Structure formats: structure tokens, C-alpha cells
Amino acid sequence: MAEVCFDLAGQVLEIRWHGRGGQGAKTAALLFAESALDTGMFIQAFPEYGPERMGAPVVAFNRLSDKPIGSHAAVRAPRVVVVLDPSLIEPAQVVKGLQEDGILLVNTTEDPVELKKRLGLPEGVTVYTVDASRIALEEVGKDVPNTPLLGALVKVTRVLEFETMMKAIEEKLADKFRGGKEKFIEPNLKSIRRAYQEVRC
Amino acid sequence: MILAKTGNEAMAYAMKQINPDVVAAYPITPSTEIVQIFSNYVHDGLVDTEFVAVESEHSAMAACIGSAASGCRTMTATASQGLALMHEMLFIAGGLRLPIVVPIASRSLSSPLNIHADHSDSLASRDSGWMQFFCETVEEGYDSLIMAVKMAEKCSLPAIVSIDGFILSHCMERIEALDEQKVRDWLGPYKPNWNLLDLDRPILVGPATLQDYYYEFKRSQIEGMRTALPKVQEVMADFEKTFGRGYGVLEEYRCEDAEAVALLMGSASGDMRQAVDRLREQGGKVGMVKLRVFRPLPHELLRKTLTRFKTVAVLDRADSVNSFVGPLYNEVAASLYGAENQPELLSYVFGLGGKEFSPDDAARILEGALAGRKDETVTYVGVR
């Protein structure tokens, strides 16, 4: 699989997450930023707060850089777009502003080549898909596509070392689920590993 | 230690390191988490604080006043309507010269109802006798809150430290946290000049002083604020010496040979910084002046700094609804009155109720400032 390797030198990598309330788009953005922090990067992670309710479309953002980050505005021209729910692709205009050499990563069963054709995306955009919902259902026992997508995101951006991220995420999950190692932490980590392996373009 | 913290988490973390004697608080969006996280610290025994859960912000500030008058290091946290409900009590804390310190996640005021960022809440408290500090980043908020405790106690003035609601309060950023023991040592114990519970030196707090002495009390309070600036600067210098992070009352960015500069407060300074870089690449002689301290107003420093430039765009994240200009513009204009080499002063209002402000918006303001005069008195950036 062709992998894009971001060279952060002086640049800010901007990511936009699309999900539905309850799917964990914000949590994923925060986890991704916290993991990146451990590699010495400057980070931002923040959601766009609208009406907050289960199922409503939500957006969250990441900025990663090797220099202090200035802007606090929402990301309008992302290099990477991550979609937690394929039903949002058209209504939430997920590809709006996506850079011409950007990456679209979607939680779907759809073939990435088909998806790219269907959306009429520019040649330079790389589309990746992974069935993160199925992975989550099989490993965690419920449809929480956010953590597996972290594995896929690291694979397609290579902005972080995979094992560094896994170590960071394990620590964060241990904080979150005190004493739930077998029940929550291991299944989540396994789902991230699987998405890392199963993402395709 | 490098940590990933949202603005609220960082403010609560600073409060843990400050370890105040008393926190009396009532939570409100977007600063709720400050109180929530801090109450966890209390529960986990990580602070020695007496936490007072009250039934409103008015009561929160009333409890803080009682606590501070009793000689305790006292804090709370709030925002928007919460600060508005404290309004009456803010003046009492100011008049009694009690060094209460309050982080706020700045948010618009109703109506219409809106939970997002602007500076309406803090600027509406402008005349209450509180010091006010505005921050650009999460780390700056964290540092400023720690510094504010020392400043407040040194000046016998209460202090508000503002981070922009959601934009900073809910944004996770990298902060380099300071060593807890070092912070506590640097602050040292609070030694009030007097306190209500000192039975060897009994005092009367809050009596009526009518035509005979009210004016003299007020004049003394005014003098307290007038002489606060050098003390604020001393604390910043001391903080830099101890922890290696330096801050100014106002901070210049690429202003050396600038013709036009933007003056503003808060998180939008980061967007302006990016816009300055962009225009500089194209040869535009532009810069930014970030104002960190709104009270005490550094009027002499503003005059000295701003008269070096041809044009100054003043950005207000609030409006006074005075049929004229924003509150910051008024203060800047008054500071410049009568100065030689007065710059052209342009007024911009932006970002009310969290309206997005991007580096593109900032760049357009700088371009306008480079071009000089504009037709309208105030430009309302991004309004439809």
C-alpha cells in the first residue's frame, strides 16, 4: 500500500474529523493529539460545538506541528479528513476544503477506488477505507469506530510511530477505565492494531 | 513536564498547584470543568482546599469575600452570566481590596443566548476594581493564573484571568507544566496585612462610610490600581527568573520597522500572528501588539509603543453598544490623546458570540491598516 509520509518541517498538519454525537470524534481527536505529544510535537485538538445530542453531525479538529501553533480557528482546508460514519459523506460535505493532495479516510465497507470515483475527487487525493465499525463490534462488542480509526490514521499519515501511539493510548485508556484492562483496554488496543492492518486504498 | 491539557484542565491544574485555602464555586459553561476537575483534586486529597459548593455565582463571590477577608488565599471560576451575577459582589471585593483570583472562560452575554467566546463578560466588569489579564494560549493561561495570585496579593487587588471560552477552554494544547513544589515555594504562604479573624488586632470590614469617608476610601482604591503596574511587571520578571518563561504587559510581534500594527487581546492573537507572517513574506511592514494586561491599563506604555506606528488597528472582541466604538478602542484612544505623532486609529469589532476569526480575517485587517484611513468608524468583521 502506498503510504504518505508527512514531513512536518515547519508545516502544520491539519486534520478534520466527522462523526455523529456519541461516536467519539472528539475523543479520537484528543487521543491522537495526546499521542503526538509524546513524540515532542506541538498539538491542538478541539471540537466544533454545535447542538450537542446523540446522532447529530459533529466535527473535531487536530493540528500537529514541530513549531508552536498560532491559529485557533476551525480547520477549513484540511490535509486529512477522517469520517466515522459513511452516511455523513454527502450531507456533512466531508470533502469540502480537502487539499488537492489530501487524504480521505472513511469507516465504510465501500471499496476506496469506487468511493473516490463516486465522489469525483481530484487525482491527487488518496482515499482509504476500513470497516472500523465491524472491527469495533468484533473486538469491543459495540460500534465505537473512533479508536480503530486511530490505527488506520497513523498507518496512512505515518506522522507518528505506531508503537509510540499504542503506548500513549494504552496509558490514556488506563486512566479512563480504571481496572478495566481485560474488558476495555485490551479489546480497544486490538481493534486499533486490526484497523492499522486492514485499512486499504 | 510536558502535558496535553485543555484550557479548563490547565486552569484547574494551576489551581491544584496554587493550593488555595478556599474555593467557593458554582459551575457554568464553558468554565464548568475548571470547578469539576478541581473538586476531584479536593476529593482525592491532592489539595488542602476547603471547597464550598454554593447555590449561585452571587453566593460564590460572597463566600469568597468572606474567606478572603478572613485572610485565606481564595479562588473561584466562572464565565459570562456567572460573572454577571457576581457583578454586585465584584465591586465589594474590589472595594475591600481582597486578592481573590478568578479564572474565567470568556463568553458572550445573553440575550440572545450564546455560550461561545467573546470578551463581553470581563469587559462589562471593567470598572469593578479588578485586575484583568487576557491570554493567547492554554500555557499562557496556566502561567498567568499562577502569576495572578502573586500579583493580587502584592497589590491587594482581586484579579480575573481570561481564557477564551471553548476556543481555549475546550482546546487541548501542549503545556510545559511547572514543578508543583516550585510553584508553591514561589508563591509562599499568603500573609494578609489584616484579617477579620485576628482577635489581637480587631478590625471592622464593610461599614457604611457616607459623605465623610467614602470618597477617601475610593481614592485609596484608585491609587492601588494606579500603582499596580510596576508590581505586576515585577512579578512577571520574577516568574521568568524562576521558571524561564517571560511575559510582557503588552507584547510586540515583528513590530521593529512596522508601519501598521494590530492591537488585540486573547486567543485571536495567534491568528493575527500568522497573518503578520503572511504579509511580511509579501513585504508588508506590519506587526502585532498583544495586550495582556487590561487592568491596570498600561496607558503610558500604550502611548510610548503605539506612537511609533503610522496606523494602529484596534480589535475589540466586545462592543460597548455606545453608538461609537468598542471598549478597548476607547481606552487606547484616551491613552493616545494629546501625544505627539498620534497614529491613525482604526476600530474593528470581531468574533462576538464565538464568530470565527481566521488568519484570513486578520490579514484583511492588516491590509486595510496598511492602506490607511477607512470610510466607516467601526468595521464589524465577518458580520452578515
Contacts between the chains, C-beta under 8 A, distances in Angstrom:
chain1	res1	chain2	res2	distance
A	30	B	4	7.8
A	30	B	172	5.5
A	33	B	4	5.9
A	33	B	172	5.3
A	34	B	4	4.4
A	34	B	172	7.3
A	37	B	2	6.4
A	37	B	3	7.7
A	37	B	4	4.6
A	37	B	174	5.6
A	40	B	2	7.8
A	41	B	174	7.6
A	42	B	173	7.8
A	42	B	174	5.3
A	43	B	4	6.4
A	43	B	172	6.9
A	43	B	173	6.6
A	43	B	174	5.4
A	44	B	171	6.0
A	44	B	172	6.8
A	44	B	173	5.7
A	45	B	4	7.8
A	45	B	171	7.2
A	45	B	172	4.2
A	46	B	6	8.0
A	46	B	166	7.7
A	46	B	167	7.8
A	46	B	170	5.8
A	46	B	171	4.0
A	46	B	172	6.7
A	47	B	170	6.8
A	49	B	115	7.5
A	49	B	116	7.5
A	49	B	166	5.8
A	49	B	170	7.1
A	68	B	137	7.9
A	69	B	173	7.7
A	69	B	270	7.3
A	70	B	270	3.9
A	70	B	271	6.5
A	70	B	273	4.5
A	70	B	274	4.2
A	70	B	277	8.0
A	70	B	359	7.4
A	71	B	270	5.6
A	71	B	271	4.8
A	71	B	274	5.3
A	71	B	358	6.9
A	71	B	359	5.3
A	72	B	164	7.7
A	72	B	167	4.9
A	72	B	168	7.1
A	72	B	171	6.4
A	72	B	267	4.7
A	72	B	268	7.5
A	72	B	270	5.5
A	72	B	271	6.6
A	73	B	271	5.8
A	73	B	356	5.6
A	73	B	357	6.5
A	73	B	358	4.1
A	73	B	359	6.9
A	74	B	356	6.0
A	74	B	358	8.0
A	76	B	358	7.3
